[in-house]
């Protein structure tokens, strides 16, 4: 990784946050910071990397912002008959008047403002997640499009609409309960993006590990600059435990389910970090969804063999989680755990009356029916699951399972 690529990865969000804090123009700050990086890509290889790369980029971006603002003011004066946005012109004049204001607000505080801005209540969660990855981490639009399984042009348009939706939003950090609610919203949009990386609904991808890693980086930034929240520790632990299994999830292009994974390919350093986060939470923090999900993931991670998994304890965690969330997905996962602990009949009993879109419910029913020796019903359930599955790798796996039904 070149010095410029390192700065882009590590400092994009910090520099953008400082520019937005000074100039209060998200679109302008982002465009001019991108221009500064482009200038660095041209000049650094020839002139050498500056002693303080961040200061170089920030200065270059500021100059470009000021040039653009001056151009807006001149355009408003010279072309009075054109329909010029009066609000932007007035703002440009105010910013130019204050351009020599001393001091710089702490970058940590400003990054928090930027993260919370991306989670503004006016944005849909998927748009908020995409915007946070783009603005806070500088993730390329093409990678974000791949994460959410849309064309790059579609994602670019979605990001543009999201930016416009924030044009009048206050770039402020709320306090008290409002701050906790906004931080919780960031956590939710981060987990939405992370889940998209590990549960692709369509296409050929089985996992998108690089994009999932970027989402983990977003949560790390939030923990660094935001208020201390046990829920964020639990969320990071949950993500690390799931991400640690990324290299074992695929073999020869085919999906490998958790019981069949080669645990020697898991990442022990990430599991250790997650368990260290969970240890104080397990005994002191109140039970919340992210914590319970992390404790479930931990149960899978602490055993050397799948056969040693404590399914009864996992089923208890899922029962508690279902009471909190009333989620049909949780009921489905609880049924799987109960089936492992008490037998397929008990798992099927929990599935009675459950309704869910997609292929996962009929796939689980098919597996449990097959274990009971109910071949005709299992094949019928597999057919339903296969017809509802849009992901090529998962559909191939279901085809294989159906073929094995006696």
C-alpha positions as CSV (number, residue, x, y, z in Angstrom):
1,X,0.0,0.0,0.0
2,X,1.4,3.4,-1.0
3,X,1.7,6.3,1.5
4,X,-1.3,8.0,-0.3
5,X,-3.4,4.9,-0.1
6,X,-2.6,4.6,3.6
7,X,-3.6,8.2,4.2
8,X,-6.8,7.7,2.2
9,X,-7.8,4.6,4.2
10,X,-6.9,6.0,7.6
11,X,-7.5,9.8,7.3
12,X,-10.3,10.3,4.8
13,X,-13.1,10.6,7.4
14,X,-11.0,12.7,9.7
15,X,-10.1,15.2,7.0
16,X,-13.6,15.3,5.5
17,X,-15.1,15.9,9.0
18,X,-12.8,18.9,9.6
19,X,-13.7,20.4,6.2
20,X,-17.4,20.0,6.8
21,X,-17.1,21.4,10.3
22,X,-15.3,24.5,8.9
23,X,-17.3,25.1,5.7
24,X,-20.7,23.4,6.5
25,X,-21.0,22.2,2.9
26,X,-20.9,18.4,2.7
27,X,-20.9,18.2,-1.1
28,X,-18.3,20.9,-1.5
29,X,-16.0,19.4,1.2
30,X,-16.2,15.9,-0.4
31,X,-15.5,17.2,-3.9
32,X,-12.5,19.3,-2.8
33,X,-11.0,16.6,-0.7
34,X,-11.2,14.3,-3.6
35,X,-9.5,16.9,-5.7
36,X,-6.7,17.2,-3.1
37,X,-6.1,13.4,-3.2
38,X,-6.0,13.6,-7.0
39,X,-3.4,16.3,-6.8
40,X,-1.4,14.3,-4.4
41,X,-1.5,11.3,-6.7
42,X,0.1,13.5,-9.4
43,X,2.7,15.3,-7.3
44,X,3.8,13.0,-4.5
45,X,5.4,10.3,-6.7
46,X,7.4,13.1,-8.4
47,X,8.2,15.4,-5.4
48,X,8.1,12.9,-2.6
49,X,5.6,12.3,0.2
50,X,5.4,15.4,2.4
51,X,6.5,15.3,6.0
52,X,2.9,15.8,7.2
53,X,0.7,14.2,4.5
54,X,-2.6,15.0,6.4
55,X,-1.7,18.7,6.7
56,X,-0.8,18.8,3.0
57,X,-4.1,17.3,1.9
58,X,-6.1,19.5,4.3
59,X,-4.5,22.7,3.1
60,X,-4.9,21.7,-0.5
61,X,-8.6,20.9,0.0
62,X,-9.2,24.1,1.9
63,X,-7.8,26.1,-0.9
64,X,-10.0,24.4,-3.4
65,X,-13.1,25.0,-1.2
66,X,-12.3,28.7,-0.9
67,X,-11.7,29.0,-4.6
68,X,-15.1,27.3,-5.3
69,X,-16.8,29.6,-2.8
70,X,-15.3,32.7,-4.3
71,X,-16.5,31.5,-7.7
72,X,-20.0,31.1,-6.4
73,X,-20.1,34.6,-5.0
74,X,-18.7,36.1,-8.3
75,X,-21.2,34.1,-10.3
76,X,-24.0,35.5,-8.2
77,X,-22.8,39.1,-8.7
78,X,-22.0,38.8,-12.4
79,X,-25.1,36.9,-13.4
80,X,-28.0,38.4,-11.4
81,X,-30.6,37.2,-13.9
82,X,-29.7,33.6,-13.4
83,X,-31.6,31.5,-10.8
84,X,-28.8,31.2,-8.3
85,X,-29.4,29.4,-5.0
86,X,-29.5,32.4,-2.6
87,X,-29.0,30.2,0.5
88,X,-25.7,28.8,-0.9
89,X,-24.5,32.2,-2.0
90,X,-25.2,33.7,1.4
91,X,-23.4,30.8,3.1
92,X,-20.5,31.2,0.7
93,X,-20.2,34.8,1.7
94,X,-20.3,34.0,5.4
95,X,-17.7,31.3,5.1
96,X,-15.4,33.5,3.2
97,X,-15.7,36.2,5.8
98,X,-14.8,33.6,8.5
99,X,-12.1,31.9,6.5
100,X,-9.3,33.3,8.8
101,X,-11.0,32.1,12.0
102,X,-8.3,30.7,14.2
103,X,-8.2,27.2,15.7
104,X,-9.5,23.9,14.6
105,X,-12.0,21.8,16.4
106,X,-10.8,18.4,17.5
107,X,-10.9,15.9,14.6
108,X,-12.4,13.2,16.9
109,X,-15.3,15.4,17.7
110,X,-15.8,16.2,14.1
111,X,-15.7,12.6,12.9
112,X,-18.4,11.9,15.5
113,X,-20.5,14.7,14.0
114,X,-20.0,13.3,10.5
115,X,-20.9,9.7,11.6
116,X,-24.1,11.0,13.3
117,X,-25.0,13.1,10.3
118,X,-24.9,10.0,8.1
119,X,-27.4,8.4,10.5
120,X,-29.8,11.3,10.3
121,X,-33.4,10.2,10.8
122,X,-34.4,11.5,7.4
123,X,-32.4,8.8,5.6
124,X,-33.4,5.3,5.0
125,X,-31.1,2.8,6.8
126,X,-29.6,1.4,3.7
127,X,-28.8,4.9,2.3
128,X,-27.4,5.9,5.7
129,X,-25.2,2.8,5.7
130,X,-23.9,3.5,2.2
131,X,-23.3,7.1,3.0
132,X,-21.4,6.4,6.2
133,X,-19.1,4.0,4.4
134,X,-18.4,6.6,1.6
135,X,-18.0,9.7,3.8
136,X,-16.4,8.3,7.0
137,X,-14.2,5.6,5.5
138,X,-13.8,6.7,1.9
139,X,-14.9,3.3,0.6
140,X,-15.2,3.6,-3.2
141,X,-18.8,3.7,-4.6
142,X,-18.1,0.6,-6.7
143,X,-17.3,-1.4,-3.5
144,X,-20.4,-0.1,-1.7
145,X,-22.5,-1.1,-4.8
146,X,-21.1,-4.6,-4.6
147,X,-21.9,-4.8,-0.9
148,X,-25.6,-3.9,-1.5
149,X,-25.8,-5.8,-4.8
150,X,-26.7,-2.9,-7.1
151,X,-25.0,-1.4,-10.1
152,X,-22.4,1.3,-9.4
153,X,-24.5,3.9,-11.2
154,X,-27.5,3.1,-9.0
155,X,-25.4,3.4,-5.9
156,X,-23.9,6.7,-7.1
157,X,-27.4,8.1,-7.6
158,X,-28.5,6.8,-4.2
159,X,-25.5,8.5,-2.5
160,X,-26.2,11.8,-4.4
161,X,-29.8,11.8,-3.2
162,X,-28.7,11.1,0.4
163,X,-26.2,14.0,0.3
164,X,-29.0,16.3,-1.0
165,X,-31.3,15.1,1.7
166,X,-28.7,16.2,4.3
167,X,-28.1,19.7,2.8
168,X,-30.2,21.4,5.4
169,X,-29.4,19.0,8.3
170,X,-27.7,20.4,11.4
171,X,-24.1,19.3,11.7
172,X,-24.3,19.1,15.4
173,X,-23.8,16.4,18.1
174,X,-27.0,15.8,20.1
175,X,-26.8,15.3,23.8
176,X,-28.4,12.9,26.3
177,X,-31.0,10.5,25.1
178,X,-30.9,11.9,21.6
179,X,-27.2,11.1,21.4
180,X,-27.7,7.6,22.5
181,X,-30.5,7.1,20.0
182,X,-28.4,8.4,17.2
183,X,-25.4,6.2,18.2
184,X,-27.8,3.2,18.3
185,X,-29.0,4.2,14.8
186,X,-25.4,4.1,13.6
187,X,-24.9,0.7,15.1
188,X,-28.1,-0.6,13.4
189,X,-27.0,0.7,10.0
190,X,-23.5,-0.8,10.4
191,X,-25.0,-4.2,11.3
192,X,-27.3,-3.9,8.3
193,X,-24.3,-3.4,6.0
194,X,-22.3,-6.2,7.7
195,X,-25.2,-8.6,7.3
196,X,-25.4,-7.7,3.7
197,X,-21.8,-8.9,3.3
198,X,-22.4,-12.3,4.9
199,X,-26.0,-13.0,3.8
200,X,-26.1,-12.0,0.1
201,X,-29.6,-12.3,-1.1
202,X,-28.8,-12.8,-4.8
203,X,-25.9,-13.2,-7.2
204,X,-22.9,-15.5,-7.2
205,X,-21.1,-14.1,-4.1
206,X,-21.1,-16.3,-1.0
207,X,-19.4,-13.7,1.2
208,X,-17.9,-10.3,0.7
209,X,-15.2,-10.2,3.3
210,X,-13.4,-7.1,2.3
211,X,-16.6,-5.0,2.5
212,X,-17.5,-6.6,5.9
213,X,-14.0,-5.5,7.1
214,X,-14.8,-1.9,6.2
215,X,-18.0,-2.0,8.2
216,X,-16.0,-3.3,11.2
217,X,-13.7,-0.3,10.7
218,X,-16.7,2.0,10.9
219,X,-17.7,0.5,14.3
220,X,-14.1,0.9,15.5
221,X,-14.2,4.6,14.5
222,X,-17.5,5.1,16.3
223,X,-16.1,3.5,19.5
224,X,-13.0,5.7,19.3
225,X,-14.8,9.0,18.9
226,X,-18.2,8.4,20.4
227,X,-19.6,7.9,23.9
228,X,-18.8,4.6,25.7
229,X,-21.6,2.2,25.0
230,X,-21.7,-1.4,26.0
231,X,-23.9,-2.1,23.0
232,X,-21.1,-1.0,20.7
233,X,-18.6,-3.3,22.5
234,X,-21.1,-6.2,22.0
235,X,-21.7,-5.3,18.3
236,X,-17.9,-5.2,17.6
237,X,-17.5,-8.6,19.4
238,X,-20.4,-10.0,17.3
239,X,-18.9,-8.8,14.0
240,X,-15.4,-10.0,14.9
241,X,-16.7,-13.5,15.8
242,X,-18.6,-13.8,12.5
243,X,-15.8,-12.2,10.5
244,X,-13.2,-14.5,12.0
245,X,-14.8,-17.4,10.1
246,X,-14.6,-15.8,6.6
247,X,-11.9,-18.0,5.2
248,X,-13.7,-21.2,6.2
249,X,-17.1,-20.2,4.7
250,X,-16.1,-21.1,1.2
251,X,-14.2,-24.0,-0.3
252,X,-13.7,-24.5,-4.0
253,X,-16.3,-21.9,-4.7
254,X,-19.0,-23.7,-2.6
255,X,-20.7,-22.7,0.6
256,X,-19.5,-24.4,3.8
257,X,-21.9,-24.3,6.7
258,X,-20.7,-23.7,10.2
259,X,-20.7,-27.4,11.4
260,X,-18.5,-28.4,8.4
261,X,-16.0,-25.6,8.5
262,X,-12.3,-26.1,9.0
263,X,-11.8,-24.4,12.3
264,X,-8.1,-24.2,11.7
265,X,-8.9,-21.5,9.1
266,X,-10.6,-19.3,11.6
267,X,-8.8,-16.2,12.8
268,X,-7.9,-16.8,16.4
269,X,-6.7,-13.2,17.1
270,X,-10.1,-11.8,16.1
271,X,-11.9,-14.4,18.3
272,X,-9.6,-13.5,21.2
273,X,-10.3,-9.8,20.8
274,X,-14.1,-10.5,20.7
275,X,-14.0,-12.7,23.8
276,X,-12.0,-10.0,25.7
277,X,-14.8,-7.5,24.8
278,X,-17.5,-9.9,25.9
279,X,-16.0,-11.1,29.2
280,X,-16.9,-8.0,31.2
281,X,-20.3,-7.6,29.4
282,X,-21.5,-11.1,30.0
283,X,-21.7,-10.6,33.8
284,X,-22.6,-6.9,34.1
285,X,-24.4,-5.6,31.0
286,X,-28.1,-6.0,30.6
287,X,-29.3,-8.5,28.0
288,X,-29.7,-6.8,24.7
289,X,-29.9,-8.1,21.1
290,X,-26.3,-7.5,20.1
291,X,-25.0,-9.0,23.3
292,X,-27.1,-12.1,23.1
293,X,-26.1,-12.6,19.4
294,X,-22.5,-12.2,20.4
295,X,-22.8,-14.7,23.2
296,X,-24.3,-17.2,20.7
297,X,-21.5,-16.6,18.3
298,X,-19.0,-17.0,21.1
299,X,-20.4,-20.5,22.0
300,X,-19.6,-21.6,18.5
301,X,-16.1,-20.1,18.6
302,X,-14.9,-21.6,21.9
303,X,-15.2,-25.3,21.0
304,X,-12.6,-27.2,19.0
305,X,-15.2,-29.4,17.3
306,X,-18.7,-28.7,16.1
307,X,-19.9,-31.8,18.0
308,X,-18.9,-30.1,21.3
309,X,-21.2,-27.1,20.8
310,X,-23.5,-26.4,23.8
311,X,-26.7,-26.2,21.8
312,X,-28.9,-26.2,24.9
313,X,-27.2,-22.9,26.1
314,X,-27.5,-21.5,22.6
315,X,-31.2,-22.3,22.6
316,X,-31.6,-20.5,25.9
317,X,-29.9,-17.4,24.4
318,X,-32.2,-17.5,21.4
319,X,-35.3,-17.8,23.6
320,X,-34.2,-14.7,25.5
321,X,-33.4,-12.9,22.3
322,X,-36.8,-13.9,20.8
323,X,-38.6,-12.5,23.9
324,X,-36.7,-9.1,23.3
325,X,-37.2,-8.9,19.5
326,X,-40.3,-11.0,18.6
327,X,-38.3,-11.6,15.4
328,X,-39.3,-14.5,13.1
329,X,-35.7,-14.8,12.1
330,X,-34.7,-15.4,15.7
331,X,-37.5,-18.0,16.1
332,X,-36.1,-19.8,13.0
333,X,-32.6,-19.8,14.5
334,X,-34.0,-20.9,17.9
335,X,-35.7,-23.8,16.2
336,X,-32.4,-24.9,14.7
337,X,-30.7,-24.8,18.1
338,X,-33.5,-26.7,19.8
339,X,-33.4,-29.3,17.1
340,X,-29.7,-29.8,17.7
341,X,-30.3,-30.0,21.5
342,X,-33.6,-32.0,21.7
343,X,-34.2,-33.5,18.3
344,X,-35.8,-32.5,15.0
345,X,-39.4,-32.9,16.2
346,X,-39.0,-30.1,18.8
347,X,-37.4,-27.9,16.2
348,X,-40.4,-28.5,13.8
349,X,-42.8,-27.7,16.6
350,X,-41.3,-24.3,17.0
351,X,-41.7,-23.7,13.2
352,X,-45.4,-24.2,13.3
353,X,-47.3,-21.1,12.3
354,X,-44.1,-19.2,11.4
355,X,-44.2,-17.2,8.2
356,X,-41.2,-15.6,6.5
357,X,-40.4,-14.5,2.9
358,X,-37.4,-16.1,1.1
359,X,-35.8,-19.5,1.2
360,X,-34.5,-19.9,4.7
361,X,-37.7,-21.1,6.5
362,X,-38.5,-23.9,3.9
363,X,-34.8,-24.9,3.9
364,X,-34.7,-25.4,7.6
365,X,-38.0,-27.3,7.5
366,X,-36.7,-29.5,4.7
367,X,-33.5,-30.4,6.8
368,X,-35.5,-31.2,9.9
369,X,-38.0,-33.3,7.9
370,X,-35.2,-35.2,6.3
371,X,-33.7,-36.0,9.7
372,X,-37.0,-37.5,10.7
373,X,-37.0,-39.7,7.6
374,X,-40.0,-37.9,6.0
375,X,-38.5,-37.9,2.6
376,X,-41.4,-36.8,0.4
377,X,-42.2,-33.8,2.7
378,X,-38.5,-32.9,2.8
379,X,-38.1,-32.9,-1.0
380,X,-41.2,-30.8,-1.3
381,X,-39.8,-28.3,1.2
382,X,-36.5,-28.2,-0.6
383,X,-38.3,-27.5,-3.9
384,X,-40.0,-24.5,-2.2
385,X,-36.7,-23.2,-0.8
386,X,-34.8,-23.7,-4.1
387,X,-37.5,-21.8,-6.0
388,X,-37.3,-18.9,-3.5
389,X,-33.5,-18.7,-3.4
390,X,-31.8,-16.0,-5.6
391,X,-28.2,-16.6,-4.4
392,X,-26.4,-19.0,-6.8
393,X,-24.1,-20.6,-4.2
394,X,-26.9,-21.2,-1.7
395,X,-29.2,-22.6,-4.4
396,X,-26.5,-25.0,-5.4
397,X,-26.1,-26.1,-1.8
398,X,-29.9,-26.7,-1.5
399,X,-29.8,-28.7,-4.7
400,X,-27.1,-31.0,-3.2
401,X,-29.1,-31.4,0.1
402,X,-32.2,-32.3,-1.8
403,X,-30.4,-34.9,-3.9
404,X,-29.3,-36.6,-0.7
405,X,-32.8,-37.0,0.8
406,X,-33.6,-40.7,0.9
